[in-house]
Amino acid sequence: MPTRTVTVGSASGLHARPAKIFVEAAAKAPVKVTIRSGDRRPVPARSMLSVLALGAKQGTEVILEAEGDGADETLDSLAALLAKDLDADHA
């Protein structure tokens, strides 16, 4: 199963606006994506509540996983999104 490890770049972490942008992108993906932090269980990247519950702050490493046709491209796109400061980009 393809995976990507990425450091959350948004100043507010994966909360509020950055989480919304990430979840919307994951929901549009052609494959199901999960996200996890540390030793926590993977949660659906399409679930706003699950993503917020991760409590990922700026600098936290998260792991994205997906399987199926287009998984690598989807993970590359979502990893690039998480690495950016989405608060600054959408202010």
Phi and psi restraints in degrees (range 20) as a CNS / XPLOR table:
assign (resid 1 and name C) (resid 2 and name N)
       (resid 2 and name CA) (resid 2 and name C) 1.0 -63.6 20.0 2
assign (resid 2 and name N) (resid 2 and name CA)
       (resid 2 and name C) (resid 3 and name N) 1.0 141.5 20.0 2
assign (resid 2 and name C) (resid 3 and name N)
       (resid 3 and name CA) (resid 3 and name C) 1.0 -136.6 20.0 2
assign (resid 3 and name N) (resid 3 and name CA)
       (resid 3 and name C) (resid 4 and name N) 1.0 158.6 20.0 2
assign (resid 3 and name C) (resid 4 and name N)
       (resid 4 and name CA) (resid 4 and name C) 1.0 -138.4 20.0 2
assign (resid 4 and name N) (resid 4 and name CA)
       (resid 4 and name C) (resid 5 and name N) 1.0 135.2 20.0 2
assign (resid 4 and name C) (resid 5 and name N)
       (resid 5 and name CA) (resid 5 and name C) 1.0 -105.5 20.0 2
assign (resid 5 and name N) (resid 5 and name CA)
       (resid 5 and name C) (resid 6 and name N) 1.0 128.3 20.0 2
assign (resid 5 and name C) (resid 6 and name N)
       (resid 6 and name CA) (resid 6 and name C) 1.0 -139.5 20.0 2
assign (resid 6 and name N) (resid 6 and name CA)
       (resid 6 and name C) (resid 7 and name N) 1.0 147.5 20.0 2
assign (resid 6 and name C) (resid 7 and name N)
       (resid 7 and name CA) (resid 7 and name C) 1.0 -95.6 20.0 2
assign (resid 7 and name N) (resid 7 and name CA)
       (resid 7 and name C) (resid 8 and name N) 1.0 127.6 20.0 2
assign (resid 7 and name C) (resid 8 and name N)
       (resid 8 and name CA) (resid 8 and name C) 1.0 -63.7 20.0 2
assign (resid 8 and name N) (resid 8 and name CA)
       (resid 8 and name C) (resid 9 and name N) 1.0 123.8 20.0 2
assign (resid 8 and name C) (resid 9 and name N)
       (resid 9 and name CA) (resid 9 and name C) 1.0 -98.3 20.0 2
assign (resid 9 and name N) (resid 9 and name CA)
       (resid 9 and name C) (resid 10 and name N) 1.0 -17.8 20.0 2
assign (resid 9 and name C) (resid 10 and name N)
       (resid 10 and name CA) (resid 10 and name C) 1.0 -67.9 20.0 2
assign (resid 10 and name N) (resid 10 and name CA)
       (resid 10 and name C) (resid 11 and name N) 1.0 138.6 20.0 2
assign (resid 10 and name C) (resid 11 and name N)
       (resid 11 and name CA) (resid 11 and name C) 1.0 -58.6 20.0 2
assign (resid 11 and name N) (resid 11 and name CA)
       (resid 11 and name C) (resid 12 and name N) 1.0 -35.3 20.0 2
assign (resid 11 and name C) (resid 12 and name N)
       (resid 12 and name CA) (resid 12 and name C) 1.0 -90.9 20.0 2
assign (resid 12 and name N) (resid 12 and name CA)
       (resid 12 and name C) (resid 13 and name N) 1.0 5.5 20.0 2
assign (resid 12 and name C) (resid 13 and name N)
       (resid 13 and name CA) (resid 13 and name C) 1.0 76.8 20.0 2
assign (resid 13 and name N) (resid 13 and name CA)
       (resid 13 and name C) (resid 14 and name N) 1.0 -159.1 20.0 2
assign (resid 13 and name C) (resid 14 and name N)
       (resid 14 and name CA) (resid 14 and name C) 1.0 -92.8 20.0 2
assign (resid 14 and name N) (resid 14 and name CA)
       (resid 14 and name C) (resid 15 and name N) 1.0 70.8 20.0 2
assign (resid 14 and name C) (resid 15 and name N)
       (resid 15 and name CA) (resid 15 and name C) 1.0 -139.4 20.0 2
assign (resid 15 and name N) (resid 15 and name CA)
       (resid 15 and name C) (resid 16 and name N) 1.0 151.5 20.0 2
assign (resid 15 and name C) (resid 16 and name N)
       (resid 16 and name CA) (resid 16 and name C) 1.0 50.1 20.0 2
assign (resid 16 and name N) (resid 16 and name CA)
       (resid 16 and name C) (resid 17 and name N) 1.0 -117.2 20.0 2
assign (resid 16 and name C) (resid 17 and name N)
       (resid 17 and name CA) (resid 17 and name C) 1.0 -59.3 20.0 2
assign (resid 17 and name N) (resid 17 and name CA)
       (resid 17 and name C) (resid 18 and name N) 1.0 -48.8 20.0 2
assign (resid 17 and name C) (resid 18 and name N)
       (resid 18 and name CA) (resid 18 and name C) 1.0 -59.6 20.0 2
assign (resid 18 and name N) (resid 18 and name CA)
       (resid 18 and name C) (resid 19 and name N) 1.0 -39.2 20.0 2
assign (resid 18 and name C) (resid 19 and name N)
       (resid 19 and name CA) (resid 19 and name C) 1.0 -65.0 20.0 2
assign (resid 19 and name N) (resid 19 and name CA)
       (resid 19 and name C) (resid 20 and name N) 1.0 -41.3 20.0 2
assign (resid 19 and name C) (resid 20 and name N)
       (resid 20 and name CA) (resid 20 and name C) 1.0 -62.2 20.0 2
assign (resid 20 and name N) (resid 20 and name CA)
       (resid 20 and name C) (resid 21 and name N) 1.0 -45.3 20.0 2
assign (resid 20 and name C) (resid 21 and name N)
       (resid 21 and name CA) (resid 21 and name C) 1.0 -63.1 20.0 2
assign (resid 21 and name N) (resid 21 and name CA)
       (resid 21 and name C) (resid 22 and name N) 1.0 -43.8 20.0 2
assign (resid 21 and name C) (resid 22 and name N)
       (resid 22 and name CA) (resid 22 and name C) 1.0 -64.9 20.0 2
assign (resid 22 and name N) (resid 22 and name CA)
       (resid 22 and name C) (resid 23 and name N) 1.0 -47.3 20.0 2
assign (resid 22 and name C) (resid 23 and name N)
       (resid 23 and name CA) (resid 23 and name C) 1.0 -62.5 20.0 2
assign (resid 23 and name N) (resid 23 and name CA)
       (resid 23 and name C) (resid 24 and name N) 1.0 -41.3 20.0 2
assign (resid 23 and name C) (resid 24 and name N)
       (resid 24 and name CA) (resid 24 and name C) 1.0 -62.6 20.0 2
assign (resid 24 and name N) (resid 24 and name CA)
       (resid 24 and name C) (resid 25 and name N) 1.0 -41.4 20.0 2
assign (resid 24 and name C) (resid 25 and name N)
       (resid 25 and name CA) (resid 25 and name C) 1.0 -65.9 20.0 2
assign (resid 25 and name N) (resid 25 and name CA)
       (resid 25 and name C) (resid 26 and name N) 1.0 -41.4 20.0 2
assign (resid 25 and name C) (resid 26 and name N)
       (resid 26 and name CA) (resid 26 and name C) 1.0 -65.4 20.0 2
assign (resid 26 and name N) (resid 26 and name CA)
       (resid 26 and name C) (resid 27 and name N) 1.0 -36.4 20.0 2
assign (resid 26 and name C) (resid 27 and name N)
       (resid 27 and name CA) (resid 27 and name C) 1.0 -67.0 20.0 2
assign (resid 27 and name N) (resid 27 and name CA)
       (resid 27 and name C) (resid 28 and name N) 1.0 -28.3 20.0 2
assign (resid 27 and name C) (resid 28 and name N)
       (resid 28 and name CA) (resid 28 and name C) 1.0 -84.1 20.0 2
assign (resid 28 and name N) (resid 28 and name CA)
       (resid 28 and name C) (resid 29 and name N) 1.0 -9.6 20.0 2
assign (resid 28 and name C) (resid 29 and name N)
       (resid 29 and name CA) (resid 29 and name C) 1.0 -67.8 20.0 2
assign (resid 29 and name N) (resid 29 and name CA)
       (resid 29 and name C) (resid 30 and name N) 1.0 148.0 20.0 2
assign (resid 29 and name C) (resid 30 and name N)
       (resid 30 and name CA) (resid 30 and name C) 1.0 -76.7 20.0 2
assign (resid 30 and name N) (resid 30 and name CA)
       (resid 30 and name C) (resid 31 and name N) 1.0 -6.5 20.0 2
assign (resid 30 and name C) (resid 31 and name N)
       (resid 31 and name CA) (resid 31 and name C) 1.0 -129.3 20.0 2
assign (resid 31 and name N) (resid 31 and name CA)
       (resid 31 and name C) (resid 32 and name N) 1.0 157.7 20.0 2
assign (resid 31 and name C) (resid 32 and name N)
       (resid 32 and name CA) (resid 32 and name C) 1.0 -78.8 20.0 2
assign (resid 32 and name N) (resid 32 and name CA)
       (resid 32 and name C) (resid 33 and name N) 1.0 134.1 20.0 2
assign (resid 32 and name C) (resid 33 and name N)
       (resid 33 and name CA) (resid 33 and name C) 1.0 -119.9 20.0 2
assign (resid 33 and name N) (resid 33 and name CA)
       (resid 33 and name C) (resid 34 and name N) 1.0 139.7 20.0 2
assign (resid 33 and name C) (resid 34 and name N)
       (resid 34 and name CA) (resid 34 and name C) 1.0 -116.0 20.0 2
assign (resid 34 and name N) (resid 34 and name CA)
       (resid 34 and name C) (resid 35 and name N) 1.0 157.3 20.0 2
assign (resid 34 and name C) (resid 35 and name N)
       (resid 35 and name CA) (resid 35 and name C) 1.0 -135.1 20.0 2
assign (resid 35 and name N) (resid 35 and name CA)
       (resid 35 and name C) (resid 36 and name N) 1.0 141.9 20.0 2
assign (resid 35 and name C) (resid 36 and name N)
       (resid 36 and name CA) (resid 36 and name C) 1.0 -145.6 20.0 2
assign (resid 36 and name N) (resid 36 and name CA)
       (resid 36 and name C) (resid 37 and name N) 1.0 161.7 20.0 2
assign (resid 36 and name C) (resid 37 and name N)
       (resid 37 and name CA) (resid 37 and name C) 1.0 -129.6 20.0 2
assign (resid 37 and name N) (resid 37 and name CA)
       (resid 37 and name C) (resid 38 and name N) 1.0 126.4 20.0 2
assign (resid 37 and name C) (resid 38 and name N)
       (resid 38 and name CA) (resid 38 and name C) 1.0 61.1 20.0 2
assign (resid 38 and name N) (resid 38 and name CA)
       (resid 38 and name C) (resid 39 and name N) 1.0 -133.8 20.0 2
assign (resid 38 and name C) (resid 39 and name N)
       (resid 39 and name CA) (resid 39 and name C) 1.0 -91.9 20.0 2
assign (resid 39 and name N) (resid 39 and name CA)
       (resid 39 and name C) (resid 40 and name N) 1.0 8.1 20.0 2
assign (resid 39 and name C) (resid 40 and name N)
       (resid 40 and name CA) (resid 40 and name C) 1.0 -71.1 20.0 2
assign (resid 40 and name N) (resid 40 and name CA)
       (resid 40 and name C) (resid 41 and name N) 1.0 158.1 20.0 2
assign (resid 40 and name C) (resid 41 and name N)
       (resid 41 and name CA) (resid 41 and name C) 1.0 -68.1 20.0 2
assign (resid 41 and name N) (resid 41 and name CA)
       (resid 41 and name C) (resid 42 and name N) 1.0 146.5 20.0 2
assign (resid 41 and name C) (resid 42 and name N)
       (resid 42 and name CA) (resid 42 and name C) 1.0 -65.0 20.0 2
assign (resid 42 and name N) (resid 42 and name CA)
       (resid 42 and name C) (resid 43 and name N) 1.0 143.4 20.0 2
assign (resid 42 and name C) (resid 43 and name N)
       (resid 43 and name CA) (resid 43 and name C) 1.0 -123.9 20.0 2
assign (resid 43 and name N) (resid 43 and name CA)
       (resid 43 and name C) (resid 44 and name N) 1.0 156.4 20.0 2
assign (resid 43 and name C) (resid 44 and name N)
       (resid 44 and name CA) (resid 44 and name C) 1.0 -64.6 20.0 2
assign (resid 44 and name N) (resid 44 and name CA)
       (resid 44 and name C) (resid 45 and name N) 1.0 129.7 20.0 2
assign (resid 44 and name C) (resid 45 and name N)
       (resid 45 and name CA) (resid 45 and name C) 1.0 -70.6 20.0 2
assign (resid 45 and name N) (resid 45 and name CA)
       (resid 45 and name C) (resid 46 and name N) 1.0 -14.2 20.0 2
assign (resid 45 and name C) (resid 46 and name N)
       (resid 46 and name CA) (resid 46 and name C) 1.0 -85.5 20.0 2
assign (resid 46 and name N) (resid 46 and name CA)
       (resid 46 and name C) (resid 47 and name N) 1.0 -3.4 20.0 2
assign (resid 46 and name C) (resid 47 and name N)
       (resid 47 and name CA) (resid 47 and name C) 1.0 -103.2 20.0 2
assign (resid 47 and name N) (resid 47 and name CA)
       (resid 47 and name C) (resid 48 and name N) 1.0 111.4 20.0 2
assign (resid 47 and name C) (resid 48 and name N)
       (resid 48 and name CA) (resid 48 and name C) 1.0 -58.3 20.0 2
assign (resid 48 and name N) (resid 48 and name CA)
       (resid 48 and name C) (resid 49 and name N) 1.0 -46.2 20.0 2
assign (resid 48 and name C) (resid 49 and name N)
       (resid 49 and name CA) (resid 49 and name C) 1.0 -63.7 20.0 2
assign (resid 49 and name N) (resid 49 and name CA)
       (resid 49 and name C) (resid 50 and name N) 1.0 -40.3 20.0 2
assign (resid 49 and name C) (resid 50 and name N)
       (resid 50 and name CA) (resid 50 and name C) 1.0 -65.7 20.0 2
assign (resid 50 and name N) (resid 50 and name CA)
       (resid 50 and name C) (resid 51 and name N) 1.0 -41.3 20.0 2
assign (resid 50 and name C) (resid 51 and name N)
       (resid 51 and name CA) (resid 51 and name C) 1.0 -66.6 20.0 2
assign (resid 51 and name N) (resid 51 and name CA)
       (resid 51 and name C) (resid 52 and name N) 1.0 -43.5 20.0 2
assign (resid 51 and name C) (resid 52 and name N)
       (resid 52 and name CA) (resid 52 and name C) 1.0 -63.1 20.0 2
assign (resid 52 and name N) (resid 52 and name CA)
       (resid 52 and name C) (resid 53 and name N) 1.0 -36.3 20.0 2
assign (resid 52 and name C) (resid 53 and name N)
       (resid 53 and name CA) (resid 53 and name C) 1.0 -66.1 20.0 2
assign (resid 53 and name N) (resid 53 and name CA)
       (resid 53 and name C) (resid 54 and name N) 1.0 -18.4 20.0 2
assign (resid 53 and name C) (resid 54 and name N)
       (resid 54 and name CA) (resid 54 and name C) 1.0 -63.4 20.0 2
assign (resid 54 and name N) (resid 54 and name CA)
       (resid 54 and name C) (resid 55 and name N) 1.0 -29.8 20.0 2
assign (resid 54 and name C) (resid 55 and name N)
       (resid 55 and name CA) (resid 55 and name C) 1.0 64.9 20.0 2
assign (resid 55 and name N) (resid 55 and name CA)
       (resid 55 and name C) (resid 56 and name N) 1.0 30.2 20.0 2
assign (resid 55 and name C) (resid 56 and name N)
       (resid 56 and name CA) (resid 56 and name C) 1.0 -72.2 20.0 2
assign (resid 56 and name N) (resid 56 and name CA)
       (resid 56 and name C) (resid 57 and name N) 1.0 120.6 20.0 2
assign (resid 56 and name C) (resid 57 and name N)
       (resid 57 and name CA) (resid 57 and name C) 1.0 -97.0 20.0 2
assign (resid 57 and name N) (resid 57 and name CA)
       (resid 57 and name C) (resid 58 and name N) 1.0 169.9 20.0 2
assign (resid 57 and name C) (resid 58 and name N)
       (resid 58 and name CA) (resid 58 and name C) 1.0 -55.9 20.0 2
assign (resid 58 and name N) (resid 58 and name CA)
       (resid 58 and name C) (resid 59 and name N) 1.0 131.8 20.0 2
assign (resid 58 and name C) (resid 59 and name N)
       (resid 59 and name CA) (resid 59 and name C) 1.0 93.4 20.0 2
assign (resid 59 and name N) (resid 59 and name CA)
       (resid 59 and name C) (resid 60 and name N) 1.0 -9.3 20.0 2
assign (resid 59 and name C) (resid 60 and name N)
       (resid 60 and name CA) (resid 60 and name C) 1.0 -72.9 20.0 2
assign (resid 60 and name N) (resid 60 and name CA)
       (resid 60 and name C) (resid 61 and name N) 1.0 135.1 20.0 2
assign (resid 60 and name C) (resid 61 and name N)
       (resid 61 and name CA) (resid 61 and name C) 1.0 -86.1 20.0 2
assign (resid 61 and name N) (resid 61 and name CA)
       (resid 61 and name C) (resid 62 and name N) 1.0 130.0 20.0 2
assign (resid 61 and name C) (resid 62 and name N)
       (resid 62 and name CA) (resid 62 and name C) 1.0 -122.4 20.0 2
assign (resid 62 and name N) (resid 62 and name CA)
       (resid 62 and name C) (resid 63 and name N) 1.0 156.0 20.0 2
assign (resid 62 and name C) (resid 63 and name N)
       (resid 63 and name CA) (resid 63 and name C) 1.0 -118.4 20.0 2
assign (resid 63 and name N) (resid 63 and name CA)
       (resid 63 and name C) (resid 64 and name N) 1.0 125.1 20.0 2
assign (resid 63 and name C) (resid 64 and name N)
       (resid 64 and name CA) (resid 64 and name C) 1.0 -101.5 20.0 2
assign (resid 64 and name N) (resid 64 and name CA)
       (resid 64 and name C) (resid 65 and name N) 1.0 139.8 20.0 2
assign (resid 64 and name C) (resid 65 and name N)
       (resid 65 and name CA) (resid 65 and name C) 1.0 -135.9 20.0 2
assign (resid 65 and name N) (resid 65 and name CA)
       (resid 65 and name C) (resid 66 and name N) 1.0 144.6 20.0 2
assign (resid 65 and name C) (resid 66 and name N)
       (resid 66 and name CA) (resid 66 and name C) 1.0 -154.8 20.0 2
assign (resid 66 and name N) (resid 66 and name CA)
       (resid 66 and name C) (resid 67 and name N) 1.0 160.1 20.0 2
assign (resid 66 and name C) (resid 67 and name N)
       (resid 67 and name CA) (resid 67 and name C) 1.0 -142.8 20.0 2
assign (resid 67 and name N) (resid 67 and name CA)
       (resid 67 and name C) (resid 68 and name N) 1.0 142.5 20.0 2
assign (resid 67 and name C) (resid 68 and name N)
       (resid 68 and name CA) (resid 68 and name C) 1.0 119.2 20.0 2
assign (resid 68 and name N) (resid 68 and name CA)
       (resid 68 and name C) (resid 69 and name N) 1.0 179.5 20.0 2
assign (resid 68 and name C) (resid 69 and name N)
       (resid 69 and name CA) (resid 69 and name C) 1.0 -62.8 20.0 2
assign (resid 69 and name N) (resid 69 and name CA)
       (resid 69 and name C) (resid 70 and name N) 1.0 125.4 20.0 2
assign (resid 69 and name C) (resid 70 and name N)
       (resid 70 and name CA) (resid 70 and name C) 1.0 90.3 20.0 2
assign (resid 70 and name N) (resid 70 and name CA)
       (resid 70 and name C) (resid 71 and name N) 1.0 5.8 20.0 2
assign (resid 70 and name C) (resid 71 and name N)
       (resid 71 and name CA) (resid 71 and name C) 1.0 -61.6 20.0 2
assign (resid 71 and name N) (resid 71 and name CA)
       (resid 71 and name C) (resid 72 and name N) 1.0 -46.2 20.0 2
assign (resid 71 and name C) (resid 72 and name N)
       (resid 72 and name CA) (resid 72 and name C) 1.0 -62.4 20.0 2
assign (resid 72 and name N) (resid 72 and name CA)
       (resid 72 and name C) (resid 73 and name N) 1.0 -44.5 20.0 2
assign (resid 72 and name C) (resid 73 and name N)
       (resid 73 and name CA) (resid 73 and name C) 1.0 -64.7 20.0 2
assign (resid 73 and name N) (resid 73 and name CA)
       (resid 73 and name C) (resid 74 and name N) 1.0 -41.6 20.0 2
assign (resid 73 and name C) (resid 74 and name N)
       (resid 74 and name CA) (resid 74 and name C) 1.0 -62.6 20.0 2
assign (resid 74 and name N) (resid 74 and name CA)
       (resid 74 and name C) (resid 75 and name N) 1.0 -46.2 20.0 2
assign (resid 74 and name C) (resid 75 and name N)
       (resid 75 and name CA) (resid 75 and name C) 1.0 -64.2 20.0 2
assign (resid 75 and name N) (resid 75 and name CA)
       (resid 75 and name C) (resid 76 and name N) 1.0 -39.9 20.0 2
assign (resid 75 and name C) (resid 76 and name N)
       (resid 76 and name CA) (resid 76 and name C) 1.0 -59.7 20.0 2
assign (resid 76 and name N) (resid 76 and name CA)
       (resid 76 and name C) (resid 77 and name N) 1.0 -45.3 20.0 2
assign (resid 76 and name C) (resid 77 and name N)
       (resid 77 and name CA) (resid 77 and name C) 1.0 -64.5 20.0 2
assign (resid 77 and name N) (resid 77 and name CA)
       (resid 77 and name C) (resid 78 and name N) 1.0 -47.0 20.0 2
assign (resid 77 and name C) (resid 78 and name N)
       (resid 78 and name CA) (resid 78 and name C) 1.0 -68.6 20.0 2
assign (resid 78 and name N) (resid 78 and name CA)
       (resid 78 and name C) (resid 79 and name N) 1.0 -35.9 20.0 2
assign (resid 78 and name C) (resid 79 and name N)
       (resid 79 and name CA) (resid 79 and name C) 1.0 -64.7 20.0 2
assign (resid 79 and name N) (resid 79 and name CA)
       (resid 79 and name C) (resid 80 and name N) 1.0 -42.1 20.0 2
assign (resid 79 and name C) (resid 80 and name N)
       (resid 80 and name CA) (resid 80 and name C) 1.0 -62.8 20.0 2
assign (resid 80 and name N) (resid 80 and name CA)
       (resid 80 and name C) (resid 81 and name N) 1.0 -38.7 20.0 2
assign (resid 80 and name C) (resid 81 and name N)
       (resid 81 and name CA) (resid 81 and name C) 1.0 -63.6 20.0 2
assign (resid 81 and name N) (resid 81 and name CA)
       (resid 81 and name C) (resid 82 and name N) 1.0 -47.0 20.0 2
assign (resid 81 and name C) (resid 82 and name N)
       (resid 82 and name CA) (resid 82 and name C) 1.0 -65.1 20.0 2
assign (resid 82 and name N) (resid 82 and name CA)
       (resid 82 and name C) (resid 83 and name N) 1.0 -31.4 20.0 2
assign (resid 82 and name C) (resid 83 and name N)
       (resid 83 and name CA) (resid 83 and name C) 1.0 -71.9 20.0 2
assign (resid 83 and name N) (resid 83 and name CA)
       (resid 83 and name C) (resid 84 and name N) 1.0 -20.6 20.0 2
assign (resid 83 and name C) (resid 84 and name N)
       (resid 84 and name CA) (resid 84 and name C) 1.0 -82.4 20.0 2
assign (resid 84 and name N) (resid 84 and name CA)
       (resid 84 and name C) (resid 85 and name N) 1.0 159.2 20.0 2
assign (resid 84 and name C) (resid 85 and name N)
       (resid 85 and name CA) (resid 85 and name C) 1.0 -85.3 20.0 2
assign (resid 85 and name N) (resid 85 and name CA)
       (resid 85 and name C) (resid 86 and name N) 1.0 91.8 20.0 2
assign (resid 85 and name C) (resid 86 and name N)
       (resid 86 and name CA) (resid 86 and name C) 1.0 -67.8 20.0 2
assign (resid 86 and name N) (resid 86 and name CA)
       (resid 86 and name C) (resid 87 and name N) 1.0 -20.9 20.0 2
assign (resid 86 and name C) (resid 87 and name N)
       (resid 87 and name CA) (resid 87 and name C) 1.0 -66.7 20.0 2
assign (resid 87 and name N) (resid 87 and name CA)
       (resid 87 and name C) (resid 88 and name N) 1.0 -44.4 20.0 2
assign (resid 87 and name C) (resid 88 and name N)
       (resid 88 and name CA) (resid 88 and name C) 1.0 -72.3 20.0 2
assign (resid 88 and name N) (resid 88 and name CA)
       (resid 88 and name C) (resid 89 and name N) 1.0 -38.5 20.0 2
assign (resid 88 and name C) (resid 89 and name N)
       (resid 89 and name CA) (resid 89 and name C) 1.0 -69.5 20.0 2
assign (resid 89 and name N) (resid 89 and name CA)
       (resid 89 and name C) (resid 90 and name N) 1.0 -24.7 20.0 2
assign (resid 89 and name C) (resid 90 and name N)
       (resid 90 and name CA) (resid 90 and name C) 1.0 -118.2 20.0 2
assign (resid 90 and name N) (resid 90 and name CA)
       (resid 90 and name C) (resid 91 and name N) 1.0 22.0 20.0 2
